[in-house]
């Protein structure tokens, strides 16, 4: 009837055709036809009596779509969602028959506007929703990739842009399927990793609304784990998308119920207040102060809100005082590599640097990892990272060093320093730690060897720095307990274990060493200086 009476140019009824497509898809996706959810006996009985009605209706929808001819463009992008629902039904023949409709839609929109932007935007938005709701699987991803690539490659104009689009959707599906698999996982850290993979993808393809949606999923996970620092960095990514302006706040920017903001500036202010609160709870007062200064500038010179300014400055004063007076435990950092097929794809074959929790010992950290992967075998571990003093040595770090001693040449029983080389591995992570996760993937690793003489120079320099900073602390505050200083001095003046710098003198300040290493003259002078300074 539709084809006969309501298809030609004069009598075309858009609403009627629309209703037909929606009704047909609703019929096809109704619960009582989803055979894979039934017991095998019930499934066999239905197939025997009625066949798979989804396939019949699906083929019919496909034919009706192709009948539309020049009217197709009127159904893009509205029909993308319903057609996607139909193609996601786990029936292979139905999928093979209906996935090509997407190519037809791309082609249609391309003929009318020279791009298929509307179609692309719609399928990405709807796919996110569908996969999160439990539809879609690995086989769908493979079919989508194969069928659409074949069609695009044959098309004169869509070969290039089409292929780029298909690859993009396939990458998105991989991340969404990972995310869905892990969403109900007890382990929140895996959920965080997958959430970040999805949000980074949306950022890369500039889908701001979806990006923000996943930022909030991540922020909630951090809050549940008391990762206040990471929650702050996550919210900061949203705040960075906003201007200090009177521009109207687009609906997708305020995705949280808690925010009452008409303009971007108002929303940014509310976010900053919340971020400063989290940085405070995470004892990251330096970060809180930096944002506070930016906010104070707004209160003072743009909003003229002196009441808020006064409140903020009181907080700032407290943060400065905390930096000076509160003892903050230094976090340890751990390098972890996941090797073997047993690990999920987003970890497999990668190395990460983890930021330990407050006061977390290596044993606790290892136990925590092994509870996540009970079948994993722990490889022989090496000693932990060295981390320095003060805030900026353990925060905003992207470069990590790990050193282990190695011997070269024959052992010298009188002096083991003479052939004690150091093998140093330097890891660089994708982003600075801390950040929106407590761990980041290692992007580059390189190794250097440090000669016994260079090692001696480094060790002396470190000890001298340590004495220097401790003396400085006592000069600034004479009421400090003296014990740590006296222990440090005692270890230097009367070195029981290693024999102190006398060993360096025996190893390097000899004619023989200079003859064997004529190039070491300057370094030997430097070591002498350091010893004299000590």
N, C-alpha and C positions, 0 to 999 in steps of 0.2 A: 504493500500500500504506500509506504513512504517513498519507495523508488518510483512508483507509477505517478503518484499525484503531487508529491511535494518536493521534487528534486529539480525540475527545470527552473530557469532563471525567474520566470514570472510568478511561480507558485511556491518558491523555496521558503520553508518555515524553519527558521533557525532554532526557535525554542523547542519545536517538536522534535527535531533531530537531536538536539542537546538532551532532551528528556529520554529519548530512545537510548543514546549511548550510556547515560548514567544508570538507567534502569538495567540495561544488559550487563554492565559491569557489576552492579549491585547483585544481580542474580548469580553471576559467575563466581563472586567472592563470598557468597553467603556460607555460613558455617556448615550447614547440612550437606554441602557438596564437597567439602574438603576431605577427600577420601583418605589422604595420608594420615589423618588424625584418628581413623577408625581401626578396630581390630581387623586382622587379616580376613577373618570369616565374614564380618559385616561388609568389608570392602569387596570381597569376591561376589557376595550376594548382589550388591548394588550394581557392580559392573556387569554381571550376568543379565540382570533384568533391564537396566537403563543405559548401560555404557557410561562413559565419563561425560556427563552433560556439559561440563566446563569446556571441553574441547569443541563440541558442536557449536556452542554459543560463541566461543572465542573465534572460531573460523568465520562465523557469521558477522561478528563485529568487524573483523578484518575486511571482509568483502564490502560491507556497508561503508567503511572508511574510504576504500579505494573508489567506490561509486561517486563519492562527493565531488570529484573533479575540482573545478575552480573554486568551489565553496570551502575547500579544506582550510584555507588560511583563516577563516572566521572561527575555527575551533582551536587555534594555537594562540596562547599557551594553555587555555582552560582545560583542554582534553588530555594534556600530557600526564597529569596525575592519575586519572582513571585508567588510561592505557598502561601506565607503569604498573598499577595494581594488578592489572590482568596479566602482564608479562611475568610478574613475580610469582604467579601460581606455580608450584613445583611439579609441572607436567611437561616433560621435555618437548613433545610434539607441539603443544600449544605455544611454548616459548619460541620454538623455531619459527612458527608461523606468524607470531605477532611482533617479535622484536624488530623486524624490518619496517614496521610502521614508523618507528622513530626516525629512520633514515628518510622516509617519505616526508615526515614533518620538517626535518632539517632542510630538505630540498625545497619544499613549499615556501618556507619562510625566506630561504636564500633567494628564490626567484622574485619574491616580492620586495625584499629590503637589502639584498646583497650580503646578509649575514644571518646567523640563526641564534642570535643573542637571547631572544625571549625564550626560545625552546631550551637553550642551555641553562639559563637561570632557573627555569621552572623545574627541570629534571633534577638539578642538584638539590634544590630545596626539598622536593618531594621524596627524593631517594633517602636523604638523611632521616626523614620522618618514618618512612617505610621500614628501613633496615633497623632502626632503633625499636620499632614496633614488632620486630621478630621476623620480618619477611626478607627473602633474599638469601643466597648461599653461594658457595664457591663455584658450583656448576653454572649458576646464573651469570656470575662475573665472566667466566670463560666464554659462554655463549654470546653474551653482550659484546665482548671484545671481538670475537671471531666474525660474527655475522655483520656487525656494523663496519668493521674494518674492510671486509670484502666489498661491501656496497660502496663505501667512501672511495676506496682505491680505484674503482671503475669510473668514478664521476670526474668529469673534466675539471670542475672548479672546486669540488669539495675534498679532493684527495688530500691536500695538505692540512687545511683547517679541520677537516673531519677527523683525520687521524689524531691530531693534537687533542681534539675534544674527547675522542674515545679513550685515549690513554689517560687523560685527566680523570674521567669518570671511573675508570678501572682502578686508578690509584686511590680515589676517594672510597670506592667500595672496599678495597683491602683494609683501609684504616677503619671504616665503619664496622666491618665484620669483626675485626680484632676487638674493637671497642665493645661491640655487643657481646662477644664471647666472654669478655673479662668483666662486664658490667656487674655481674652478680657474684663475682669472685670475692671471697673473704678478704683477699689481700688488696688493700687500698692502694699500695704502691704501684701494682700492675695497672690498676684502673687509672691512676694518675698518668702513667707513661702513655697509655692509649689515648687518653683525653688530650694530652699535649700533642700527640701525633696528628689528631684530627684538627685541633685548633691551629696548629702551624700550617696545615694544608689549606685551611680556609683563609688564613692570613695571606699565604702565597698567591692564592687565586683571587684575593681581594673581595671575599664575601664577608663583609664586616658584621652583618647581622648574625651569621652562623658562628663566626669567630667569637663574638661576645657571648653567645649562648654557651659555648664550651668553656670560655674563661670562667663563667660562674659555676659550671659543674666542677671545674678544677678547684676553684676557691672553696666551695663547700666541702670537698674531700679534705683539703688542707685544714679547714676549721675543725672537722671531726677528729683529726689527728693531732690537734694543738700545734700544727706547723704555722705559727703566726707570721713568721718572717716570709715564708713562701706564699701565704695568703696575701700578704701586703704586696709582694712583687707581682702577683697575678692581677690584683685589682688595679695596680699601677698601669698595666697594659691597657686596661679600659680607659683609665683617666687620660692616658697619652693620646687617645683618639679625639679628645675634646679640646675645644679652645676656651680661653677665658673671654667669652664674648656673650653678646645678647642674642646670638643666633638661636633660632627655635630648635628645641631638642627633638630630633626625629624619633618616632616611636621605638625603633629597634635599639636606640641607644639606652633607653630606660627599661631594661628588661626585668628589673627587680621591683617588687612591690614596695620595698622600704623607701625608695627615693621619690621625693615630691619635687620635681624640677621642671620648670617651663623652658629654661634656657640652658645652653651647654655650660655656661659659666656656673650656674647654680648646681648642676649635676657634678661638675668637676670639684666644686668646693665640698660637697657632701662626700664624694669619694675620697678626697684628700684627708678629710677629718677621720674617716674610717681607716684609711691606710696608715695614718700617723698613729692611731690607736693600736693597730696590729704591730707596727714596728716597735712601739713602746713595749708591748707584751713580749715581743721576740728579743728584747734588749738590744735592738739595732738603733740606738739613739742617734748615731751620726746620720743615718738615713732619714729618721724622723725630723731632725733639725733642718736638713736640706729642703725637705718638702715644706716644713713650717715657714722657712724664709720666703719661699715662693707664695705661700698663702698669705703671709703677713703683708707682703707687697700689695696684694689685692685688697685686703681689708683696709690698709692705710691709704692707698692712692687711687683705688678704683671704686670701692664700695663705701668708703668712709664709715666703716662699721667699727667704731673704736671699742665697743663693748667686746665684740668677738676678738679684736686685736689684743685687748688686754688679757683675755682668757688664754689666748694662744701663747702670748709671751711668757705668762706664768709657767705654762707647760714647757716651753723652750728652756726656761731657766732650770727647771727640774731635770730636764734631759742632760744639760751641761753638767749639773751636779752629779747625776748618776754616772756619767762617763768617768769622772774623777774618782768617785767614792765606791761605786759598786764593783765587786769582784765578778768578772764574767769568766766562766770556765771556757777554755779554748777548745773548740771542736776538733776532733781528729778527723782526718780524711782517709778514705780507704779506696784502693783500686780493686775493682772486681771485674773479672772476665767470665763470660758465659760461653762455654765450649761444649758442643754436642747437640744432637738432634732433639734431645728431650726438652729443650727450652722453647718458650713461645717465640714466634718469628721476630717480634720487636726487641728481643734481647739476644737472640742466637748469634754467636760469632762476634759479639761486640764487647768492648771494654768500657766501663763507666768509672767515674770517680764519685764516691758517695761522701756526703758530709754527715759525720756521725751526730747523734743526739748529745745533749749535755751529759757530761760525765759517762759517756758510753764507752766501755772497754772493748777491746777487739774481740774478746770471747763472746760478749753479749751481742755484738754486731754480727758475728759469724752465726751464732745460734739463731738470730732473727732471720738471716738469709736462708738457713737450712730448714726453718719451719715453712718457708714459702715453697721450697722445692725439696721435699723430704727424700726424694730418690736421687738427688744430686750427690756427687762425690766431691768432697773438699780436696782441692789440690794442695800440695805442700805449700804453705804460705811463707812469705818472707817478712822481714820486720817492717813495722808500720812507718808511715811518712813522718818526716820531721816537720814540725811547723813552728814558726817563729813567735816573737812577742807581739804585743799590741794589736788593735782592731784590724788594721789594713793588711797585716800579714796573714790573717785567717779569714778575711772577708774580701769580697771583690777579687777573688783569685781565679785565674784561668790556667795558670801554669803550676804544675806539681812536680816535685823532684823526689826520686827515690834512690837511695845510694846503698850499695852493698860492697864490702871489702873483698878483694880477690888477691891471691898471691901469685907473683910471677918470679921465675928463677928459683934457686934453691933456698931453703929456709935458713935464716941466720939465727942460731939459738941465742946469741947475745943481744940481738936487736931486730925485733920484727918490723920496725918501721921502715927499714931500708928498702923492703920490696913489697910494702903494703899499698897496692893500687886500689882505686875506687872505681867501680862501674856505676855510672849514674844514668838513670833513665828519666827522661823529661817528658811528661805527658801534658798535652794542651787540650782542654775541653772545648766543646762547641760554644758554651756560654760561661759567663762568670758564675762562681758559687759564692754565697747562696743566690738563688734565683727562683724561678717559678716551680722548680722541683728541688728535691734534696740531693739529686744526682744528675750528672750530664754525661753524654757519651764523649769518649776520648776521640778527638779528630786527628791528632798526630802524636807519634811517639818517636823520639830519637834518643840515641844512646851515646854517651861520651865517656872516655876513660880519663881518670885524673891520676897523674903520676904521684909517687910517694912524697915528693918535695911539695907539689901543689897542695896535696892533702894536708901536709904539715902546716903550710901557710894558712889554709882555710880554717883548720882547727884552732890555731893560735888566734886568728882574727875573731873567731866566734867567741872564744873564752874572754878575750880582751873587751869585746863589745858587752859581754854579759857583766863583767866587773864594772865597766864604765856606767852601764845603765843602773846597776844596783847602788853604786856610790852616789849617782845623781839623785836616786829616790831618797836616800838617807839625808842628803844635803837639803832636799826640798821639805822633808818631813822627819825631823829628828826623833819623833815618838815611835817610829816603826820598830818592830821587834828585830833584834840584832842577829838572831840565830842564823837565818839563811845566808847573811853576809859572812859570818864567821865560818860557816861550813864551806862556803865557796873558797874563801881564802886558805882555809886549812888544806883543802884538796889540792891547792896549787903549791903551797909552801912545802907540804909534806905529802907528796903523791905516793900512796901506798901501791896502787894497782899497776899503773903503766910506767911508773918511773919518770913522769913529767917531761919537760922539754930537754932534760939532759940527754934523753934518747935521740932527739933531733940533732943535737950537737955531735953526738957520736956517729950518727948515720950520715949527715950531710956536710959537716964542717971539717972534712979531711982532704988532704991533698989528693988522695986516691979518687975520691968522689969527683973532685973538680977535673982531674985528668980524664975520667971516664965520661963526664958530662960538661964539656967546656961551655956549652950554651947556657948553663944554669947559673952563671955568675950573678946576674941581676936578681934572680929569685932567691939565691942564698943571702944576698944583702938584705932583701926584704924580710926574710925570716929572722935574720939577726936583729933587724929593727924592731920587729914585733916582740921578740924575746926581751930585748932591752926595755921596751915600752911596758911590758908586763911587770 
